[in-house]
Amino acid sequence: MVTRAQTPADLLKLDEILAMSGLEFMQGILDGAHPGPPIGDTMGYSLFEVSDGRVVFRGVPEFNVTNPMGTVHGGWYGTGSFQ
C-alpha cells in the first residue's frame, strides 16, 4: 500500500535514494517501505505496478483536473503518461 509523504521530512534523503537502483526505489514506494509523492493526491493517481523497465500509474480524473471547457486537462494525461 502506497502511503504518501505529508511533509518534506517524510521524503527520503538524496543519499538514501542514490544508494539504491531506480527499480528498488519505486518498488519501495509500491510496497509502502518508502513514502509516495504527494503529487499523487493532487493529480488523483497512484503507483500500481513496478517491474524492470516499467512503472504503471492508475487514476481516475475528477473535476479538479478539468479545464475551462469542462473536459480533462491534457496535463493530467501527460503527467503520468510517458514511455
C-alpha positions as CSV (number, residue, x, y, z in Angstrom):
1,M,0.0,0.0,0.0
2,V,1.4,3.3,-1.0
3,T,1.5,5.9,1.7
4,R,2.1,9.5,0.6
5,A,4.5,11.9,2.2
6,Q,2.7,14.6,4.2
7,T,5.7,16.9,4.9
8,P,9.2,17.3,3.3
9,A,10.6,15.5,6.4
10,D,8.7,12.3,5.3
11,L,10.6,12.1,2.0
12,L,13.8,10.0,1.7
13,K,17.1,11.9,1.7
14,L,19.0,12.1,-1.5
15,D,21.8,9.9,-0.3
16,E,19.3,7.2,0.6
17,I,17.7,7.4,-2.8
18,L,21.1,7.3,-4.6
19,A,22.1,4.2,-2.6
20,M,19.5,2.1,-4.4
21,S,18.5,1.4,-8.0
22,G,15.5,3.1,-9.6
23,L,13.7,-0.2,-9.5
24,E,14.4,-0.7,-5.8
25,F,13.3,2.9,-5.1
26,M,10.0,2.6,-7.0
27,Q,9.3,-0.9,-5.6
28,G,9.8,0.5,-2.1
29,I,7.1,3.1,-2.8
30,L,4.8,0.5,-4.1
31,D,5.4,-1.8,-1.1
32,G,5.0,1.1,1.4
33,A,8.6,1.0,2.6
34,H,9.2,4.4,1.1
35,P,6.7,7.3,1.1
36,G,4.9,8.1,-2.1
37,P,5.0,11.6,-3.6
38,P,2.1,13.9,-2.6
39,I,1.6,14.9,-6.2
40,G,-0.5,11.7,-6.5
41,D,-3.1,13.2,-4.2
42,T,-3.2,16.4,-6.3
43,M,-3.4,14.5,-9.6
44,G,-5.6,11.6,-8.4
45,Y,-3.5,8.7,-9.4
46,S,-1.4,6.1,-7.6
47,L,1.5,3.8,-8.3
48,F,0.1,0.5,-9.4
49,E,2.8,-1.8,-10.8
50,V,6.6,-1.8,-10.9
51,S,8.9,-4.1,-12.8
52,D,12.2,-3.9,-14.6
53,G,11.8,-1.1,-17.2
54,R,8.1,-0.5,-16.5
55,V,6.2,1.6,-14.0
56,V,2.4,1.8,-14.1
57,F,0.2,4.5,-12.5
58,R,-3.6,4.3,-12.4
59,G,-6.1,7.0,-11.7
60,V,-9.5,8.4,-12.4
61,P,-9.7,12.1,-13.3
62,E,-12.0,14.1,-11.2
63,F,-13.5,17.6,-11.5
64,N,-10.4,19.3,-10.0
65,V,-8.4,18.4,-13.1
66,T,-10.8,19.8,-15.7
67,N,-10.1,22.7,-18.0
68,P,-12.4,25.7,-18.6
69,M,-14.3,23.7,-21.2
70,G,-15.1,21.0,-18.5
71,T,-13.0,18.3,-20.1
72,V,-10.0,16.6,-18.5
73,H,-6.9,18.8,-18.9
74,G,-4.3,17.4,-21.1
75,G,-1.7,17.9,-18.4
76,W,-3.4,15.2,-16.3
77,Y,-2.8,12.7,-19.1
78,G,0.7,13.9,-19.9
79,T,1.9,13.9,-16.3
80,G,1.6,10.2,-15.9
81,S,2.0,9.0,-19.4
82,F,5.5,8.5,-20.7
83,Q,7.1,5.6,-22.4
